[in-house]
Amino acid sequence: MERPIHDLAELFAQLGLPNDEASMRAFIEQHAPLPADVALADAPWWTPAQARFLHDAKCEDADWAEVVDQLDAALRR
């Protein structure tokens, strides 16, 4: 299996969020669970720029799409 281009820490950094393990874990714990009927990019805690990045990453199947899916899954657990 091919290694993803970006990892979760890089995604958090790209979104302007603290990207150390403890901060990422705290973010996920604070915001989970994301309701099934809410798209990740539509979650209320994102800034407009963050939401646009997440939306575009998925729609364009960009290099970031796989790690965005990982964050989505983590927030729905």
HELIX and SHEET records of a PDB file:
HELIX    1   1 LEU A    8  GLN A   14  1                                   7    
HELIX    2   2 GLU A   21  HIS A   31  1                                  11    
HELIX    3   3 LEU A   40  ASP A   42  5                                   3    
HELIX    4   4 PRO A   48  CYS A   59  1                                  12    
HELIX    5   5 ALA A   65  ARG A   76  1                                  12    
END                                                                             
